[in-house]
Amino acid sequence: QPGVKGLEPPIFSENKKSRARMGVNHPQLAGMLCPVKHINAYHNNPKKVQEQLQNGEIRMNAAAWPALAYPGDPPGIDFNIEDIQEGFLKGHILKRVLRHIYTSPSSALIDDGELSVTCSGNAKLHGMYKVEAEHIAYALVQ
């Protein structure tokens, strides 16, 4: 399980409506959103790659899967360019977001295999009994 430490620096500043530290403007989030084929470059020189993400030199599009779709601590660190399917959609954050949606927000915070007693989750309330492709896509953009 990746570290339980929060984001540093915090996303919100004194101005709670500011988006200045979100997405690729935040050093940790930039690493998670970085296209996985550039993740080693990001870890070698995070400031340079973050700048390339911000100015569009490294393009982020539908064909460029983010590092957070892959496992590892940090996300995508074990990515194998020779086998891009290995570990795909098994990232820690993606699993937690899906657990949040399907079971409950509190269940997203517990370790795999632990039980959490809560009310019915949103999925059951809406008749969602299995994870479909559109649910994975939705979780990735949350």
Number of C-alpha atoms within 10 A of each C-alpha: 11 11 7 7 6 9 11 10 11 10 17 13 12 6 8 8 8 11 13 13 15 15 17 20 16 18 17 19 18 23 27 22 21 28 24 26 17 17 24 16 13 20 13 10 11 17 13 12 23 24 15 15 20 16 10 10 11 16 14 15 9 8 8 15 19 23 27 27 24 27 24 18 14 20 24 27 16 17 22 13 10 7 9 13 11 14 16 16 18 16 19 18 21 21 19 19 20 20 20 19 19 23 19 20 17 12 21 19 14 13 11 11 6 7 9 14 9 11 8 11 17 15 18 13 10 9 8 14 10 10 11 9 9 9 14 16 11 11 18 18 7 7
